[in-house]
Amino acid sequence: MILQEHMSLEKKLEILSDAAKYDVACTSSGVTRRGEKGCLGNTAAGGICHSFAADGRCISLLKVLFSNECVYDCKYCLNRASNDVPRATFTPEELCTLTVEFYRRNYIEGLFLSSGIINTPSHTMGLLYQTLLLLRRQYRFNGYIHVKTIPGADPELIQKIGYLADRMSANLEISTQEGLKKLAPHKTHARILAPIRQIQNSILQDRLEGRAEGFLPPPRTQTGLTVASRNQSSLSPQIPAHSAADPHLQYLARTAQTVSRSHPRFVPAGQSTQMIVGAVPESDFQLVRTAEALYQNYDLKRVFYSAYVPVNEDASLPSLDTRPPLLREHRLYQADWLLRFYGFHAGELLTEERPNFNLFIDPKCDWAVRHLELFPVEITSADYATLLRVPGIGVKSARRILYARKHSLLDFQALKKMGVVLKRAHYFITVNGHMLYPVKLEETYITHNLIRSEQDKNWQIAREMTYQQMSLFDDFQLV
């Protein structure tokens, strides 16, 4: 371990922002909060920043570790205890200063905060809580905050942070318990899933309490968060009672259907997790099936997939000259989209006998060419669920088709204007009984043509390197 005393804030930022670049669980906020008088910043449900990367990742967050010191020795991690790398740790005041100053300069509109394990999970989580409390209360920062949960930390600390953060996440890392034990002996799935379950239950309880009471809790006061104190003695926060004559209660009764801008809800943007792709020889089926279980059983907003980048030499890991499986990561994201929005199940996309995606065509096309008995689909009569299964037809274009065919006759030109990707869809659809071109419904023929039409895009994805942290400053001088 390389220790550096009297390190400047700029040097700490250089080390700790670079150390955070492999964590991809960083997206638009998923929560709306307007600006308030006396507060700094706001957040919007459609995205907290002005710019996104090509794959949809937000690039306007200050994404940084609180510390890259770590007592764990996970084999895949650059910051593992046995690595000799420069180490740095912020103070809560330093991180608040960075966040506010970067926000004022319009470099960022939110904070993505994680950390290595300093001493113990609870000690680390306590430092993160101090940082968020200072940022929200003293600096009055009202922007988006995403915080990584430290599995094994005191549940009460997790609960308190939940009222200060917009989104929380705990990384599952490896989809199989055997793989996790092999690469991260300090971690178990049970230990990681415990805070995920706690956050899920608290989100549900927070929502149910708001509906059951019929009014909103009291707003933030000048001395701090009045609602934050309800977490001091219990993990089941209760809304304080008020008398019927209380004018504040009367006001809340009139605005029961509105969202308070000053009351912090519990993790309003939900929670997410991340799985590493390619560090162990697990199949795509195992990854997708795990993601499906997380969505169904833990109400996660997102599961992120991170192509493994070789940073450590170890017999248990791919060699250092192995290319990150970026195209495989891309296919997993496409499959994840099918699970979340298109009505597919993991068992439809892959099986134990066929456990991996075809890297040369997207999972929806791959499914379609293996189920040609269901095609072609007649656009003028197919229902919404059937339309969603057609390659080249998305959620928006399916809805547009349903609406348009009530009012006019459809043709292929109209479908193109609605956003249907005909270079994929024309193999699988008819309009008024006719196909765009004469096509034989044969798996090998259609697969070959789909691969040929996508080869340039696949080549580009496979060779991209997206693990470079965005530079946030050229004129680093904090006053």
N, C-alpha and C positions, 0 to 999 in steps of 0.2 A: 504494500500500500504506500502510495506517495502522498505524504502529508505536506501541506503548505501553510505556514503560519502567516498571519497578517495579510491575508489575501484580499485584493481589492474586490469591490462589488462587481466590476466589469469582468474580472477573471472568474469569479464564482458563476456569473451568468453564462460565460462561455463554456465552462465545464458542465454545468447542470442543464443547460438547454440542449447541448449535444448528447448528454446521457439520456435524455427523454425522447430522442428522435425515433426509437424503435417501437414506441407505443402508438398504435394507430387509432385507438378508440377516441376519436376527436371529431365531432360533427356539429351540425347546426343545433341550436339550443333546445328546440321542442317546447319552449315556454315563452309566454308573452308577459312582459312587465314594462310598463311605461316609466318614463323618467319622473322623479319626484323632486319637489322643491327641497333643497338642502342635501340631496343625494347626487352621486356622480354615476352616470351611465344608465343604460336600460338594456333590455333584451327582447328579441322578437322570435316568435315560434318558427317562422320560415327560415331563419338563419341569423346567426349573431354577427356576421361579418360581411364585408363587401366582396370578398373573393374566395372562390373555392378551387381546389385542384381538380384535374380532369376526372378523377374517380370519385368526386363528391366530398372529399375531405376538407374540412375547414382549415384555412391557412392563416387566420387572423387571430388566433389565440396565443397568449403567452404560454407555451407548453414547456414545462420545466419541472425538474425534480426539486423537492425541498432539500434533499441530500442524496448523494450517490454513495455514501457510506452504507454498508450492509453487512449484517452478521450472517446472512444466508449465503450459501455457495451453490446456487442454481447453475448448472453446467452451461446453459444457453445464454446466460446473462453477462453482458460486458462488465457490470458493476458487482459481480460476485466477490465474496470476501477474499478469495485466493488470488485475484488479479491485482497486479501492480499498476494501478492507474491513478492519476491525480484525483484526490478526494476533496470535496467541498460541501459545506452546509450553510444554508441561509439562516439568518435569524428571522422571526416573524416580521419584525419591523422592516428589514431589508426587502423581503418579498412584497410587502405591502407598498413600499416606496416604488419598486420596479413596476408593479401592476398599475398604480395610479399614474406614474409619470409616462409610461408607455401609452396608457389610455388617453391622456391629455395631448399627446403628440399624434394621436390617431394611428398609432402603429397596431394597436389591438383593440378588441372590444370585449375581451373576456379572458379567463384564466383556466388553464388545464393543469392541475397540480397532482403530482404523485411523489413518491419518495422511496428510497431504500429503507431498510429496517435499521433504525438507530437504537441499539441496546435491545429493546423489546417492541413488539407491535403496539402495545398500549402507549409506551413512551412516544413513539413516532406519531401515533394518531393524536395524542395530546398536543404535540407541536403543530400539527395541521389544524387542529381546532383553535388553538391560540391565534394562528395566522388568519383564519377565516373570520373569527370573532372580531379581531382588530380591524380587518378590512371592511367588514360590514358595519361595525358600530362606530369606530373612531373615524375611519376614512370615508364612511358613508358610501361605499362602492355598491352600486346597484346593478352592475353588469353580470354577465353569465359566469358561473363558476362550476367547473367539473372537477370532482375530487375522487382520487382512487382510494377505495377502502383497503385497509390493511387487515387481512384475515388473521384472527387470533387476538385482535384488539378488544378492549373492554366494550361490551355492547352499549353501555351508556354514552361513551364517547362517539360511537357511530351514530347513535340517536341524536345527539346534540348537533353533530355536523350536518345531519340530514335537514335541519331547519335553517342552515346557512348556505348550503350548496343547492344548485339547480339540478345537477345530475351527479350520481355516484356510480362507481363501477368497481368490481372485483374480478381480476383476471383469472379465468379457469386455466389458462396457459396450454395444457395438454388434455385432449379429449378422453384419454383412457387413464385409469388409475395406475396401471402398470407403467405407462410411459412417464407419468408424473413422478412416480417413486424412483424411477431410473435417473431422471434428470434433475429433479428438485426434491431431495429426500426430506427437506424440512416442511414440505407442503403435502396436504392431502385434499382430495375433493370435498370431504366432509367439512374440513376446516374452512375451505373457500366458500362453500355453499351456505354455511351458517349465516354470515352477514348478508348474503344475497336474500335469504329467506326472511331475515329480520327486516331488511329494507322493504321487501315486498309487502310484508304484513303491516308495516308502519304506514306505507303509502296508502294501502287500502283502508286502514283505520282512520287515517287523517281525512280521507275523502268521505267516509261514512259519518264521521263525527260532524263534519260541516253540513251534510245533508240532514242529519237527524236533528241537530240543534236549530236549524232554520235561520241561523245568523252567523256572522263572522266573528272571530276572536278580536280583542282590542288591538289597535294599531301600535306600531313602534313608538316608544316614548323618547324624550330627549336624553334620558339616562341609559337607554339601551333597548333591548328586545324584551318587552314584557312577556311575550309568549314563550321566549326561550327558557324562562325560569320554570316552566311547567315540566321540563325534562330533568330537573335536578334530582328528584327522588324516585322517579318512576319511568319505566319504558313505555307506559301507556298514558300519554299526556291527556289531561282533561281540560276542557274549556271552562274558564271561570264563570260562575253564576252571576247574574245581574238582576237587580230588582226591576219590576215592570215599569216603574216610574223613571228609570234611568234614561235620560235623553239620548245617551249613546246607543242604548239598546233599541230605542225607537228608530233612530237613524239606520241601524243595521237591519232592522226588520223591513224597512222600505227598500233596502238595497240587497236583499237576500240572494238574488240571482247574479249579482256582479262579483267580480274578483277583486279583492282588496289589493291595492298596489303596495301597501306598507306592511301587510302581514305575510311573513314567510311561510309558505306551505312546505310540507315535507317532501323533498326531492321532487319538485313539480315536473321535471323533464324525464323522470323515470331513471332506470338504471340499465347498464350495459355490461358486457364482458368481452374478453378477447381470447382467441385460441391461436396458437402458433401452428403454422402449416409447414411441414417438412422437416421438423427437428427429429421426429421419430417415424418409423414406418407404419403410420396409421393410414387407413383408407379414407377416401372422400365420404364413403357411406358412414363411417364412424363419426366423422366431423359433422355431417349434415344431420345425422340422427341425434347427436348430442345437442346441436343447436335447436332442433325441433322440440326436444324435451325441455330445454331451458325456456323457450317461448311458451310452451303449454303449461309448465309447472311453476315457473317463477315470474311470469309476466314481464320478461325483459323487453326493452325497447329495441335494442340492437345486439347482435352478436357480430363482433369484428374478427376478421381473419388476417393474420400477419404472416406473410411469407418469411420463413426463417432466413436470416442473414448470418452466415458463419462469421463469428467474431472471436470464438475461442477454439483452441485445438484440443480435442478430447476424443478418445476412442468411441465414446457413446454418441458422438455427433457426426454429421456430414463433414467431409473435409473442407478446409478453408477455401479451396478453389471451386466449391460447388456454387452454381448460380442460384440465387433466390428463386423459388418456384412462383414467379409472378403471374404466369398464365393460369396456373392451377388456382392461385388465390382469386383471380378474376372469375373463374368458373364457380368457385364456392360462393362468391358474392352474388352472382347471377342466380344460383340455386337458392340462396337465402332469400332473395327477392321473390322467387316463386313460392316459397313457403309462406312468406308474410302477406303477399298481396294477390296471388294467383290461384290459391286453393289447392296447391299441390302438397303431397306428403312425401316424407323422405323415402318411404318404401316404394313409391311410384318412380322416383328418379333413379334410385340405385337399389341394389340388392346384395346379399352376401355373395352370390354367384357373379355379379357384375358390380364390383365395389367402387370403381373409379370412373370419373367423367371422361368423356372423349375431349381431349384438350383442343381439338381442331374445330369443334362446333359448340355452340352454347347449349346448356342443359335442356332448354325447352325444345330446340330443334332435335337434339339427341333423343329426347322422349318421343317426339312426334314420329320420327322415322322408324322407331321401334313399335309404333302403334298405328300403322297405316290403315288398319281396318276401321279406324274412327274417321278417316278422311276420304274424300274432301268434305269440308264443312260448307253448307250453303249459307252465305252471308245474310240473305234476306229473311231467313227464318230461324237461325240458330239463337239459342238463349245466351245470356251474359256469361255464364260459367263455361259454356262451350267455346264462345269466342275467345275467352282468355287463354284457352289451351292452344290456340293457333299461333305458331311462330310468326313474328312480325306484327302481331296485334297486342297492344298494351292496354292498361287500364283506361286511359283517356280515350284512345281510339275505339275501344269496345263500347264505351258509353256514347261516343259520338255516333257510332253505327246504329245503336238502338234508337237514338233520338231521330237521326236523319231518315231512317227507313219508314218512320211514321208519316213523314211529310213529303217524301219524294222518292223517285226510283233511283237506285244505286247503280253505279258502274265502277270499273277499276280506277278511272281517273278521279272519281269522287272519293274513293277509299284512300288514294294517295294523298289527297288534300287533307284528309282527316288524320293523317299521320301513320297510316298502315305502311309497313316496310315491305313493299311488294316483292323485292328480290328474294325474301324468305317466304312470305305468305303465299305467293302464287302457286307453290307446289301443293298447298293444302286447302285451297278454297275454290268455291265456284260462286259466281254472281248470276242469278237467274238461270242456273243450270249450266253455265259456261265457264271454262277456265281461261285464264289470260293467254296461256300458250298450251299446246298439246303436251301433256306430261304423263309419263308412265309412272304409276305409283309403285315404285320398286326401291327398296331400301338402299342398295348400293349406288344406284344412279343418283338419287336425290342427295345422299350423303356426300358423294363426290362433288357435286355441283355446289353444295353449301360450303364445303371446305375450300373450294377454289375461290368463292366469292369473299371469304373471310381471311384469306391467308395473309394479306398485307397488314390487316389490323392485328392479327394474332402475332405476327413477327414483331410489330412495334411494342405490344404489351409485354411480350416475353423478354424484351431487352431494355425496358425502362428500369430505372433505378429511382425509386420514390422515397428513399430513406434519408434524404438530406433535409435537415431542419432549416426552415426559412430564416433568413437574417432579418432581425428586427430593428437594426440600428446601424447607421454609419457615423452618427455624431453623438456617441454615448457620453453624455455629460449630465449627470443628475444633480439637481440643485437641492 
